[in-house]
Amino acid sequence: MNLPLAGFAQIAEGLGHTLRPLLWCSATPSAQVEQQAYETIVGELLERLEQVKKGLDGVYLDLHGAMVTEHLEDGEGELLRRIRSVVGDAMPVVVSLDFHANVSPIMVELSDALTVYRTYPHVDMADTGRRAGALLNHLLAGHTLHAAYRRLPFLIPLTWQCTLTDPMRTLMEAVRSRVGGPIRNLEFVPGFPLADIHDCGPTLLTYADNQDSAEDTADALLALLVSREGEFRERLYTPKEAIAVAAESDPKLGPVVFADTQDNPGAGGHSDTTGILKCLIEHRVPDAVVGVVYDPEVAAAAHRAGTGAPIDVDLGGKSGFPGDTPLRATFLVKALGNGRFRGTGPFYAGCDMQLGPMALLSIDGVRIVVSSRKQQAADQAEFRHLGIEPAEHRILVLKSSVHFRADFEPIAARVLVVESPGPNVADPARLPFRRLRAGVRLRPMGPPFRPPPE
Ligand SMILES: [Zn+2]
């Protein structure tokens, strides 16, 4: 699978190491991790680590890096502190992180090396695990890595972080090109801009054979990244503007994809807002597909009614997000599915999906893929499961910010990032931050953050 742990296991076993697996879990993100969940899972992990620690040479952790809990701003930093309290300071500890990690100084200090995805869409998750394995092996051979850490002075909106396009594409290449000689590993980490914490934002990490090389390279790369701040941009369309653009597009070139970024469940969205859907119906769009809408009640109603039956339901809009309401209408049930299928695109490659009962509904020219579990619309298999061939439709509305591009850009005539009410606010300058560092620009070339009065 395309997961860091899979890549790590492959390289570590190839190098002849014996693995002592402890625990692995994940969730579709939304708001803070509950304190009880954090303490239960971390408690179990530490207990298992305690049991195997005598025979260990090193520790590898497959973490995200932007975890905020009810009681901690830096969930991973605290986890590393507790792991050190079990294994001590001398044990090599290497961590792989997501591209959206908000890396804190504590995370750098308490690990021997951090390595981070370099692609968004994240098609290199397994590769990052392999890199972590190589770094751990380097440490086990007796070498030391000296780290330097820098923060960028601005946040980068999610949709501007895509590494398929500039400036991110060439910035990532520029950073990678500096590896060599005493410089062992370099990471430019764009971060998760929606977290209201002190350490939110992009960081730069350098690892070298000596501290001077690490610091000098960090300074040079930071200057390069800051010098290109003005190149970040991405237009946001209203649903109406996007429909007008799609109407002008030649159908022979493939579908026009609308990225419903503000409802992206991978970034904490509920995956059920109805803004764009209502606009499609209102404008009598002849052919559009919307997915994946999370609504277990409607999926159950469709399964009760059966294929070919009409159902009167309130679809979506159930999180109570301001400006969004359910769509009350009569839909026709076109197809049903059990939500079990395998990802086929580069991002979800090999991933066994379990989205619960699914249904394809239609209303006028619009078809809606409904699921009983939240999953980012980033793989064509999520549509084919219900008999929809994405390339054959005029408009595809995908609840995703960037990951969909891995599987859908090759079939799309155009991609438009569309703004409709939802919690994954596309422009961080509109977020009511309180705890961020004063002076950080809220987007490239944007206004600096001023903390509200106490
Ligand atoms: Zn990510």
Residues whose N, C-alpha, C, O or C-beta is under 5 A from the ligand:
A	BS01	ZN	D98 F99 H100
